[in-house]
Amino acid sequence: MKPRVGLVVGYAPLEVGYEKAPQLLKESCQQLSKLPVEIVSVESPVYDFATGTQAADLFAKSDIDVLCWIAATWSYDHVPVDVVNKINAPLIAWGIPGVETGSLCGSQQLISVLTELNHPRRFVFGELTDKRACGEVLRFAQAAAVVNRLKKSRMGMLGHRTIGMMEVAFHEYDVKEAFGPIVVYLSIDDLLRRRDAMADDQAISLWQKVRRRAGQCKVPDVDGIRSMKCYFAMKEWVDENGLSGVAVGCYPDLMGEVCLSCGLLAEEEVVTSCEGDMNSLILTYIMHHIGSAPVHNTDLLDVDEKQRAAVLSHCGNSAISLADCKDEVTLDSVRLMGRGVVSLYCARCGEVTMANLCGKKGTYRLTYATAKAVEAEMVFPGIPVKVELPCSTKSFLEQTADFGTGHHWMIAYGDMSEQLQYVCKMLGVGTLRIQ
């Protein structure tokens, strides 16, 4: 997901350095264009109601995710407030070093005003070439983009949440009010009817391609072909309804039947979650689009006090592309049911972010931690992820229990802790960082 960043350089005509604002705008555009973002820039600096209105019209038309307001000098704080009133986008106030310009002073003043107005904002200070400042801009922009797109998304609910799992229950009103998505439903019977109506040819062709991505295949072709028909049925429903993700009521009715489909859809940027967990689906969407890569959907299964580690896994629905290499991937039937197709492999090593989102209106809360995925063994027939925790296992279990953390953990590669914190602040979700 490439954030759309609205770019403004603001100034006040009386202040020292105002005449450098046009050049600063040009240089700002050049520098920010080096980041993985889409820049929507004003043609000239902004200093009053008229130029601010022109900027707001441009940004509204472009549907920007975040507004980057770079202060060439101290300037009137009501001008950017007028702009964000019209576009309702989070704002980055960027102060540039310079004693007499008042850029730092004006940027802090703007942050103070936005804080009083409870408007999402981020303060940045440094030269345009400052890598730290540019990194802060990027991470805040990524969070803003995810929130903006999430609020306009549509999520699917396939079947129902798992019986005996009250923890994952949700209310559509709560989801819409807190996060934005509309929920679209499809029954399991309807999915199976769609699956059975799919042509053999395309399913056989895709199954042959998927088999070539694995080192071993332990399931008969008939099961693989049926699994691919299920993928095409889900894909058809997703496309018909413009869905960004699907919470799959898999346990026990669809175990093994949809697992491989979930991994394939994730590689097409359609996220999924297990056991009808809508909260986890929303979190998966957030983490997938921050990291621009599929996410592991897991349960916390065990901890090792001596190694200060935890083992997490699920039945085998992660994208095959997350494996280290094809030789490590085995296509097999799902545990407990002995049917369908899942992908089995041990998660690759590297820095990860692990997170859980649970709750309802008034209690939504995110638990998250940065950790290190280390070499795992196939201790569970799924996709085991072994992580070295940032604290003792005792502290980890006590913190999560005290916070009321749920049992579904999403695991993504890379450190996205800062972006998750921004996202939760924008959405009004409580947080606990394990450290």
N, C-alpha and C positions, 0 to 999 in steps of 0.2 A: 504494500500500500504506500503510494507516494504522496506525502502531505502536500496540500496546496497552501502555499504561504503568501499572504498578502503583504506587500512591502511598502512601507512609507518612511520617508525622512521628514521629520517635522522641525520647525524652527519658529522663532519670533523675530520680526524684522528689526527690532531695536537691539538685539543681543549681539555680542561679539562672535564672529564666525558664521553669521547667517548667510553671507555671500558664498560660503563653501558648500552649502546644502546641495546644490545640483550635482557637484562632483562627488559628494558623499553618497548620493543616491546611485550614481553610476557605479561607484566602487562597491557599494553594498550589493547591488544586483550581481556583479561579477563574482564576488566572494560567496554569496549564498547559493549561486548557481553551481558551485562545486559540491554542494551537499546533495544527497539523494532526495530532493524535493522539487516541486514545481513552483516556480516563482511567478506571482502575479503582481507586477510593479506599477505604481502610479507613474505617469509621464513626467511629473514635476513635483517638487517638494510641497508639503501641505503646511499652511500656517493660519487659515481662517475658516469660517463657515462654508464659503463657496468651494474652496479647494478640498475641504473635508467631505462635503457632499458628493463631489465628483469621485473621490476615492471610494466612498461607501457604495455608490452606484456600481462602480467597477467590481468591487469585491462581492457584492450581492449577486451580480450577474455571473461571476466566476465560481460562486459557492466555495469560498476559501474555507480552510479548516482552522487557520490561526492567523492573527494579524501581528506582524513584526514592526513595531514602531521605534525607529532609530532616531534619537534626539541629536540633531546637529547643534542645537543650543537649548537653553531653557525655553519652554513655550507654554502656551495656554493649555491647561489640562482639560478644559471643556471641549476642545476640538477632538481629541481622540475618544472622549466619552460620547460625543455626538456620533462618531463613526461606529463604535461598537454597539450603540443603541440601535442602529439601523441594520447591522449585520449579525449581531449576537455571536461573535466569535471570540474565543480566548485571545488575550493580548500579551505579547512579549515586549516589555519596555527595556530597550537597549541603550545604556549610557556609554558614551565615548569619552575616554580620558581627555582632559583639557580644563585648566583651572578657570579661565575667564568665560568659557562658553556656557557654563551652567548645565551641561548635558547630564551629568550625574545627578545634580540637584533636581532637575526637572523630571528625570526618570523615576527617582525615588518619590517625588511628589505624586506622580501619576499612579504609581503602585499603591500609595496610601489611599488615594481616591477610589481606585478600583476595589481595594480591600473593603472600604466602607460600603461600597455598592454590591459586595459579594459577587464580584465578577471574576471569572477565572483569569489568572495573570501570572506572569513569571518575570522576574528581574534578572537582567544580564548586564555585566559591565566588562568592558575590554575593547581593544582595538578590533577592527573588522577581521584582521588576520589571526586573532587569538583563537587557537584551536579549542581551548577549553570553553570559551564563550560560544563558538560555533557548535560544539557538541551539546551544550545546554539548549541551544535553540533547536537543534535537530530532535533531541529527545522529547522536549515539550511539544514540538510540532507533531511528532509521531503519536503522542498520547491524544492530542487534540483531534488529529485525523481519525483515529480509531473511534473516539467518542462521537464525532460528527457523523461518521458513516454508520456506526452502530444504531444511532437514534433513528436512522432512516431505513433500517434493514427489516427483513422479514425472515422469521425463523420457523422451521417446520417441527411439528411434534408427530412422530410416527408411532402409532399405537398409544400406549399409556405408560405412566411411570411404573417402576417395578413395585409389585405388591410387597408389603412389609418394609418399605423404604420411605417412610414419611419424610425423612430428611430432604428428599429431592422434590417434594411436592411444591407446586408453584401456582400462583394466581395470575391470570393474564393481565388484569388491571395493574398488579404490582410490577410485572415485567415492563409493561408499556410506560408506566409512570416513572419508574426508576431508571430504565435503560433505553427505552424507545421502541424496540421491535414489536411488530404485530406477529402473532402466532397463528400459523396455518396448520390444520390437522389432516392426517390421513390414517385410516384404520389399517391394521395389519392385513385384514381380508382384502381390502382394496389393493394394497401393495402386491399381495400374492397373485391376485387376478391380473394385475399389470405384468408381473413377472412371467406368468404362464403364457401371456399373449405375445411375448417377445420372440422375434425370429431366431432360429438356431444359428444362422450363418454369422451374424455379427457377434453373438456370444462365443461361438467356437473360435473366431478370429482373435477376440480379445483374450480369451483364456490361454491361447497359445502364446500370446505376447507376455502375459503375466507369468506363465510357467517359466519362460526364458529369463525372467528377472530373479528367479530363486535357484539356490544351489540344489535343493532337493524338493521333490513333490511326493507326498505320501497319500494323496487322495485320488480317487478315480476321476476320469475326465467328466463323467456325468455330474459329479458334485461341483466341479469347477465351472462347467458350463451353466449349471443352475445358478451358481453364485454370480456369474457375469450377467445373467438375465436379471437378477435382482439389482445389480448395479445399474443396468439400463432403465429399469423401472423406477428406481430412486432418482436417477438423473432426469428422466422425463418429468417426474413430479416437481423436482427442484426447478427445472427450466420453465415449466408451465406457470409457476407461482413466484418466480424471481427470488428464490430462497437463498440466503447466505449461509445457512447451516441447518442441521437436522438433529434434534434430540431423539435418539432411537430407543424405543421401548423394547430392548432386545432380550432381557432376561425374564422368563426362559424361552418365550415363544419363537424368537428369531435368532437365538444363539447359533453362531456359525453361518447363518444364512446371509447376514448383512455385514459381517466383520470385514471381509476383504473389500466390499463396496465402500465402507467408511474410509479405508486407507486410500483408495483410488480417488474418491471425491476430495479428500484433503489435499491431494496433489493438484487438484483443479481449483483450490481455494474455496471449496465448500466444506465448512467444518462440521464435525459431528461430535456427539457425546453419547455415552452409554446409559442404559437403564432409565431413559426418559428424564435425565437430569438437565433441566433447562438452565439452571444457574451455571453448571459446568460448560454448557454449550456457549453461553455468553462469554465466559472466561476464555474458553478455547478460541473464540472469535478474536478477542482482544489480543491474546498472546500470539496467535498465528499471524495477525496483521502487524503487530509490532516487530516480530522477528522475520516476517516474510518467509515462513516455513511451517510445515506441519508440526503438530504438538502431540506428545505422548499423553494418553488418557490412562490414569493408573489408580490403583488402590494402595494404601499403605498396608504392607503385609507383615513386616518384621523389622526389628532394629537389632543392631550389634553394638553393645555398650563398649566393648574393647576397641573396636575400630571406629567408634562414633559415627556409625553408618546406618542407613535405612535401606530396605529393599521394597520397591514398589513395582506393581505390574497389573496388567489386565489380561483379557483373554486372547489378544492378538489382532487388534484392529488398527494399529498404527500404520502409517504410510511406509511402504517398503523402502522408499528413498531415504528414510532415517537410519537404515542399517549401514554398517561400515562397508560391506561389499556383498554381492549377490550370493557368494558361497556360504555366507553365514545365515541365509534365509531359508527356512523350511516351510513349505505349504502343507498344512496338516488339518485334521478335523478338530473342532473345538472341544475343550475339556468338559467333563460332566455329561455332555450330550452325545459325543462321538459322531458328529455330523457336520456338514458344511465345510467351509474352508477358512482358515485363519493363517496369518503370517507369524512365524515364530523366529525370534532372534534376540540376542542380548544387546541392549542399548549400547551405543558407542560412548566412549569416554569424552569428557569435556566439561566446560563450565555450563551450568544450567540454572534456570530459574524454576522453582517449583511453587505452585500456588493452588489455593482452594477458595472457591466462592460459594457461600451458602447463606441461608436466611430468607427473609421475606421483607415486605415493606416495614421500615422502621428498625430492622435488625440485619439488613444485608451487611456482610462483612467478608473481607479478604484476608487470608493468611498467606504469607509469601516468604520465601527465603532464596538466597543465592547459595548454590552448593556446587560440588564437583562430582560429576558422574565418573565412577571408576569401573574397572573391569568387573563384569558381573558373570554369574553362572546361571545355567538354565534350571533354577531352583523352582520355577513355576512355569507351567506350559502356557506361555504367553510371550510378553516382551519385557523381561525383568530389567529394571533400572536400579542400579545400586549407587547411592549418593553418600558422600562424606558430608555430614551435617556441619553447620557453622557453630554448633554448641553440643553439649553432651546429649545423649539420647534421653536421659532423665529430664533435662530441661526442655528438650523438644516436646516430649509427651506431655509434660506439665503445662507448658505454655499453650499448646494446641487444645488441651482439655479445658483449661480455664477460659479460653476464648470461645469455646464451642465450635471448633473447626470441624468441617465435614470430612467424609472419608474418601472423596474423589480428589485426587491431586493431578493437576495438569503440569506437565514438565516440558519446557522449551529450552533449546540450546541458546546460550548467551545470557548476559546480565541485563534484564529488563526491569530491574527493581525500581529505578527512577521513573520510568514510564508508567509502571503500574501505580506508583504512588500518585502521580499526576492524574491518571485516569480516575482513580478512586476519589480524589479531591473534587474533580469536576462533576462526578456522579453522586457525591455525597455518601460514599460507601466507607464504612469503618475499616481500619486496617490493623494488622499485627505483623510486624516483621520479625521473623525468627533470626536471632543473632547471638 
